[in-house]
Structure formats: C-alpha cells, structure tokens
Amino acid sequence: MQIPKLAVIIPCYNEELCVESTCKRLLEVLDMLISKNKISKDSYLYFVDDGSSDKTWEIIENLHNGTSRVKAVKFIRNYGNQKALIAGLEGVRNIGCDCAVSIDADLQQDELAIERFLDEYQKGFDIVLGVRNNRKTDSIFKKTTAVLFYKLMNILGAKIPMNHSDYRLVSKRALDIMEMYHEKALFLRGFFHEVGLRSTTVNFDVKPRFAGQSKFNFFSLMGLALNGITSFSIYPLRIVSCLGFLMALFAFLVGLETVFEKIMFNNSPNGTATMIILLCFFGGLQIFCLGIIGEYIGQVYREVKARPRYITEKELR
C-alpha cells in the first residue's frame, strides 16, 4: 500500500487558549509520522471554527499564514460539534486525502494514538475507532451520564462501542460513501457503525485538559443521544406501540373485573382514588409517548425543509 496522505480534522469553538499549542503539537506528530514514512509530506491539519466569538479564527489565520499545512474553514455562526465534524470530513474530501482523523481541539485524546490508527488502516481497515481506556479524568456525574448514554443508545438500537467519542480514522472510501448520505442531522457515530466497512478499535488514554473549559455538557450529551436514537433507530416508536397495546389490554381487563363484580356481587367498587391515580399515570404516559413521536416528527420536519447543514463564512486552503 502506498504512503497515505493524512488530514487531521480539529473542530474548534472558543478555543483561543489552546488552538495554537494544539496546532504546534499536531504538526510535530505529522513530522514524526512523515519521518517514519507512515504518511506523505503533503499531509495537513484542517481546523473547523464553529462560529467562535473569541480570537480562535484570528489565531488560525495566523497559523495558516505561517504554513500551508494548516487549512481551515469558518462557520457564519455556531452549528454544533457534529456539524463541525461533518464540515471537516467534507472539506478534506474536497481538498484531497487518503484518510482523515478527527480529534478534539483540547488534545485530551492521545494524539500519539494516530500512529496506531494508521497501522490499522494499512492493514486494510476503512474505519478505526478510538476507544478510551477509562474515565479517570471525569467527574462522578459525567461518568454516570456517559455510561447511561452508551447503554441507552445501544438498548434503543443506535449501536456504538462503549467509550467511543469522535476520535477516529476514516478512509477515503468511507468519505465517499458519507457523501451519499444527505440527511441534515447525520449522527456520525451511528453512521460509521452502520455503513458496514471493515472497522476496528484502538484504545487510548485521556489526558486532563490543559487550558479552557469543555464546551460539551449534560444537555449537549442529551441532545446528541436524542439525535442518534431518532436518526438510527425506530425502537422507541415500537415501544410506544407496545405501551399502547398494554394500556388497552389493562383497561379491558379492569372493565371485565368491574362487570364481573357488578353481576356476581351486585357491587360497584368505590374507586375514586384509584381512578385519579390511573388517570394521572396514563395521562403522563400518553404525553411521554407523544413526546417520543414528536421527536421523530421533528426529525422529519428538519429533513423536509432541506436547509443546509451549515453555512461557511471563510475557507483557508
């Protein structure tokens, strides 16, 4: 296999404190890989500024002026991490590369694992997923919500490996296939699992963030989970159907029991409290089911409008 041209995608949102040092470190990694003949000399970094309001883009422009190996695109406003990743993957495909790695701007993910990603790529794998070894750097709350996130996603049909985020290598073949998926809210973790190309995993350690604060919080995680589930699974809709059937069956059995007591014992039970409890329970259940259906309708609504995933303001090649 020939020496591949690698593109490293780095989504950024208000990362002025770390983007320069991140760029310097990743260029060192590229130089190291070039010296080992694992990537070609025209490999490059591709920053995606997700509508930052600080000096992130100004710093990226200065980095680009210093070397042609730094390329970038800037959104007109903030669209979110998934849209930034998609823009990065589409951008490097248009510029040209044999494979692409996406990594967070804070470099908490071990950048040296890229070498092992490339080793697996050379073995013929089109997708190499980075899976963190542990969550020692996370708070108890973040650990708990992350575990619930992965378990819930897998139970409801959006299959993704435990502790895999968006640190991965994908081949040009995978990028070409992704180009055929035109849905606006494409869930990348689910897509790369579903697409069916040869894939493997590489484990890595997570480092403490050296500057700034994480932009990913509980609400971001919940939004990502809802998007992933509604994009790649109809299990929740089937659960709603089953609940509807069970509710109807329960009501039918309660009705039979009431008729039986009336005929056999001439007794109409006084069930005011029971009726109030049942009405509240089933009323809440119905609203919950409507909410699930509403999420799917919302997905359809966004797709039907066919608005662009993102709008770019500037691009540096």
C-alpha positions as CSV (number, residue, x, y, z in Angstrom):
1,M,0.0,0.0,0.0
2,Q,1.3,3.5,-0.9
3,I,2.1,6.1,1.7
4,P,-1.2,7.8,2.6
5,K,-2.0,11.5,2.6
6,L,-3.4,12.2,6.0
7,A,-5.8,15.0,7.0
8,V,-6.3,15.8,10.7
9,I,-9.6,17.5,11.4
10,I,-9.9,19.7,14.5
11,P,-13.3,21.2,15.4
12,C,-13.0,24.4,17.4
13,Y,-15.4,26.6,19.4
14,N,-13.9,29.4,21.5
15,E,-10.6,27.6,21.8
16,E,-8.2,30.7,21.8
17,L,-6.4,29.4,24.8
18,C,-5.3,26.1,23.3
19,V,-5.6,26.2,19.5
20,E,-2.0,27.5,18.9
21,S,-0.3,24.9,21.1
22,T,-2.6,22.2,19.7
23,C,-1.6,23.1,16.1
24,K,2.1,23.1,17.1
25,R,1.8,19.7,18.8
26,L,-0.1,18.1,15.9
27,L,2.4,19.4,13.3
28,E,5.1,17.7,15.4
29,V,3.1,14.5,15.2
30,L,2.8,14.9,11.4
31,D,6.5,15.4,11.2
32,M,7.2,12.3,13.3
33,L,4.9,10.2,11.1
34,I,6.5,11.6,7.9
35,S,9.9,10.7,9.2
36,K,8.7,7.1,9.7
37,N,7.2,7.0,6.2
38,K,3.7,6.4,7.6
39,I,2.2,9.5,5.9
40,S,3.1,11.6,2.9
41,K,4.8,15.0,3.1
42,D,1.6,16.8,1.9
43,S,-0.5,15.7,4.9
44,Y,-2.1,18.6,6.7
45,L,-4.3,19.9,9.5
46,Y,-7.9,21.1,8.9
47,F,-9.4,23.4,11.6
48,V,-13.2,24.0,11.7
49,D,-14.1,27.1,13.5
50,D,-17.7,26.5,14.7
51,G,-18.7,30.2,14.9
52,S,-16.3,31.1,17.7
53,S,-16.8,34.5,19.4
54,D,-13.2,34.9,20.7
55,K,-9.9,35.1,18.8
56,T,-9.9,31.5,17.6
57,W,-10.2,32.3,13.9
58,E,-7.7,35.1,14.1
59,I,-5.1,32.7,15.6
60,I,-6.0,30.1,12.9
61,E,-5.4,32.6,10.1
62,N,-2.0,33.5,11.6
63,L,-1.2,29.8,11.7
64,H,-2.3,29.3,8.1
65,N,-0.1,32.3,7.0
66,G,2.9,30.6,8.7
67,T,2.5,27.2,6.9
68,S,0.4,25.8,4.0
69,R,-0.1,22.6,6.1
70,V,-2.7,24.5,8.2
71,K,-6.0,24.8,6.4
72,A,-9.3,25.8,7.9
73,V,-13.0,26.8,7.4
74,K,-15.1,29.2,9.5
75,F,-18.9,28.9,10.1
76,I,-21.0,32.0,10.0
77,R,-22.5,31.0,13.4
78,N,-22.3,28.2,15.8
79,Y,-23.9,25.0,14.5
80,G,-22.6,22.4,17.0
81,N,-19.9,19.8,17.2
82,Q,-21.5,17.2,14.8
83,K,-21.9,19.8,12.0
84,A,-18.4,20.9,12.5
85,L,-17.1,17.3,12.2
86,I,-19.2,16.8,9.1
87,A,-17.9,20.0,7.5
88,G,-14.3,18.8,8.3
89,L,-14.9,15.5,6.7
90,E,-16.5,17.0,3.6
91,G,-13.8,19.7,3.5
92,V,-10.8,17.3,3.5
93,R,-12.5,15.1,0.9
94,N,-12.8,18.1,-1.4
95,I,-9.2,19.1,-0.8
96,G,-8.0,15.6,-1.1
97,C,-6.7,12.9,1.3
98,D,-6.4,9.1,1.6
99,C,-7.6,9.1,5.2
100,A,-8.7,11.5,7.8
101,V,-8.5,11.6,11.6
102,S,-10.8,13.8,13.7
103,I,-9.6,14.9,17.2
104,D,-10.7,17.4,19.8
105,A,-9.0,20.8,19.9
106,D,-8.1,20.4,23.6
107,L,-5.9,17.3,22.8
108,Q,-7.3,15.4,25.8
109,Q,-7.4,12.5,23.4
110,D,-3.9,11.0,23.0
111,E,-2.6,12.4,19.7
112,L,0.1,9.7,19.6
113,A,-2.6,7.1,19.0
114,I,-2.9,8.4,15.4
115,E,0.2,6.3,14.6
116,R,-1.7,3.1,15.7
117,F,-4.7,4.3,13.8
118,L,-2.5,4.4,10.6
119,D,-1.1,0.9,11.4
120,E,-4.7,-0.5,11.4
121,Y,-5.5,1.5,8.2
122,Q,-2.5,-0.1,6.5
123,K,-3.9,-3.5,7.4
124,G,-7.0,-2.7,5.3
125,F,-9.4,-1.2,7.8
126,D,-11.5,1.7,6.5
127,I,-12.7,2.8,9.9
128,V,-10.6,2.9,13.1
129,L,-12.4,3.9,16.2
130,G,-10.6,5.4,19.2
131,V,-11.9,4.0,22.5
132,R,-10.8,5.5,25.7
133,N,-9.3,3.1,28.4
134,N,-11.1,4.7,31.4
135,R,-12.8,7.8,32.7
136,K,-10.4,8.8,35.4
137,T,-10.4,12.4,34.3
138,D,-14.2,12.7,34.5
139,S,-16.4,13.7,37.5
140,I,-18.7,11.2,39.0
141,F,-21.7,12.9,37.4
142,K,-20.0,12.9,33.9
143,K,-19.0,9.2,34.3
144,T,-22.6,8.2,35.3
145,T,-24.2,10.2,32.4
146,A,-21.7,8.9,29.9
147,V,-22.3,5.2,30.9
148,L,-26.1,5.8,30.7
149,F,-25.7,7.5,27.3
150,Y,-23.9,4.5,25.8
151,K,-26.1,1.9,27.4
152,L,-29.3,3.7,26.3
153,M,-28.0,4.2,22.8
154,N,-27.3,0.5,22.4
155,I,-30.6,-0.6,24.0
156,L,-32.6,1.6,21.7
157,G,-30.8,0.4,18.6
158,A,-28.1,3.0,17.8
159,K,-25.2,0.7,18.2
160,I,-21.9,2.4,19.2
161,P,-18.9,1.0,21.1
162,M,-18.7,1.9,24.8
163,N,-16.4,5.0,25.4
164,H,-16.0,5.9,21.7
165,S,-16.5,9.6,21.0
166,D,-15.5,11.2,17.7
167,Y,-11.8,10.3,17.7
168,R,-11.4,8.1,14.7
169,L,-9.7,7.5,11.4
170,V,-11.8,7.0,8.2
171,S,-10.6,6.2,4.8
172,K,-11.3,8.0,1.5
173,R,-13.7,5.2,0.7
174,A,-15.7,5.9,3.9
175,L,-15.7,9.7,3.0
176,D,-17.1,8.9,-0.5
177,I,-19.9,6.8,1.0
178,M,-20.7,9.5,3.5
179,E,-21.2,11.9,0.6
180,M,-24.2,9.9,-0.4
181,Y,-25.9,10.5,2.9
182,H,-27.8,13.8,2.6
183,E,-29.7,13.8,5.9
184,K,-29.2,17.1,7.8
185,A,-28.8,15.7,11.3
186,L,-26.3,12.9,10.4
187,F,-25.2,11.1,13.6
188,L,-21.6,10.2,12.8
189,R,-21.0,7.6,15.5
190,G,-24.1,5.7,14.3
191,F,-23.3,6.2,10.6
192,F,-19.8,4.8,10.7
193,H,-21.1,1.7,12.6
194,E,-24.0,1.2,10.2
195,V,-22.1,1.7,6.9
196,G,-20.6,-1.8,7.0
197,L,-17.0,-1.1,6.1
198,R,-14.2,-3.0,7.8
199,S,-13.6,-1.4,11.2
200,T,-11.6,-2.0,14.3
201,T,-10.8,-0.2,17.5
202,V,-7.7,1.4,19.1
203,N,-7.6,2.1,22.9
204,F,-6.0,5.3,24.2
205,D,-5.7,7.3,27.4
206,V,-7.4,10.6,28.1
207,K,-5.3,13.5,29.4
208,P,-6.5,16.4,31.6
209,R,-7.5,19.5,29.7
210,F,-4.6,21.9,29.8
211,A,-6.5,25.1,29.0
212,G,-10.0,26.4,28.8
213,Q,-13.2,24.6,29.6
214,S,-15.0,21.8,27.8
215,K,-17.9,23.0,25.7
216,F,-19.7,19.6,25.9
217,N,-22.1,19.4,28.8
218,F,-25.0,17.2,30.0
219,F,-27.5,19.0,27.7
220,S,-25.2,18.6,24.7
221,L,-25.0,14.8,25.5
222,M,-28.8,14.5,25.8
223,G,-29.2,16.3,22.5
224,L,-26.7,14.1,20.9
225,A,-28.4,11.0,22.3
226,L,-31.9,12.1,21.0
227,N,-30.4,12.8,17.6
228,G,-28.6,9.5,17.5
229,I,-31.6,7.4,18.6
230,T,-34.1,9.1,16.3
231,S,-31.7,9.0,13.3
232,F,-30.7,5.3,13.6
233,S,-33.5,3.5,15.4
234,I,-37.2,3.1,15.4
235,Y,-37.2,1.1,18.7
236,P,-38.8,3.9,20.7
237,L,-41.8,4.0,18.3
238,R,-42.2,0.3,18.7
239,I,-42.1,0.7,22.5
240,V,-44.9,3.3,22.1
241,S,-46.9,0.8,20.1
242,C,-46.4,-1.9,22.8
243,L,-47.3,0.5,25.6
244,G,-50.5,1.5,23.7
245,F,-51.5,-2.2,23.4
246,L,-50.7,-2.9,27.1
247,M,-52.8,0.2,28.2
248,A,-55.7,-1.0,26.1
249,L,-55.4,-4.6,27.5
250,F,-55.2,-3.3,31.0
251,A,-58.3,-1.1,30.5
252,F,-60.2,-4.1,29.0
253,L,-59.3,-6.3,32.0
254,V,-60.3,-3.7,34.5
255,G,-63.6,-3.3,32.7
256,L,-64.2,-7.1,32.8
257,E,-63.4,-7.1,36.5
258,T,-65.9,-4.3,37.2
259,V,-68.7,-6.0,35.2
260,F,-67.9,-9.3,37.0
261,E,-68.3,-7.7,40.5
262,K,-71.5,-6.0,39.5
263,I,-73.1,-9.2,38.1
264,M,-71.9,-11.6,40.7
265,F,-71.9,-9.5,43.9
266,N,-74.1,-6.5,42.9
267,N,-71.2,-4.4,44.0
268,S,-69.9,-1.3,42.2
269,P,-66.5,-0.6,43.9
270,N,-65.8,2.8,45.1
271,G,-62.6,3.6,43.2
272,T,-62.4,7.4,43.2
273,A,-58.7,7.5,44.4
274,T,-57.8,4.6,42.1
275,M,-59.3,6.3,39.2
276,I,-57.4,9.6,39.9
277,I,-54.1,7.7,40.2
278,L,-54.8,5.8,37.0
279,L,-55.8,8.9,35.1
280,C,-52.7,10.7,36.2
281,F,-50.5,7.7,35.3
282,F,-51.9,7.0,31.9
283,G,-52.2,10.8,31.1
284,G,-48.5,11.2,31.9
285,L,-47.6,8.1,29.9
286,Q,-49.6,9.3,26.9
287,I,-47.8,12.7,27.0
288,F,-44.4,10.9,27.2
289,C,-45.3,8.8,24.2
290,L,-46.4,11.8,22.3
291,G,-43.1,13.4,23.1
292,I,-41.2,10.4,21.6
293,I,-43.4,10.6,18.5
294,G,-42.8,14.4,18.4
295,E,-39.0,13.8,18.3
296,Y,-39.4,11.7,15.2
297,I,-41.7,14.2,13.6
298,G,-39.2,16.9,14.4
299,Q,-36.5,14.9,12.6
300,V,-38.8,14.6,9.5
301,Y,-39.6,18.3,9.7
302,R,-36.0,19.3,9.6
303,E,-35.2,17.0,6.8
304,V,-38.2,18.1,4.7
305,K,-37.2,21.7,5.0
306,A,-33.8,20.7,3.4
307,R,-31.9,23.6,4.9
308,P,-28.1,23.5,4.6
309,R,-26.2,21.7,7.4
310,Y,-24.0,24.8,7.8
311,I,-23.0,28.0,6.1
312,T,-19.3,28.8,5.7
313,E,-18.0,32.3,6.0
314,K,-14.4,31.8,5.1
315,E,-12.1,28.9,4.0
316,L,-8.4,28.8,4.0
317,R,-6.7,26.3,1.7
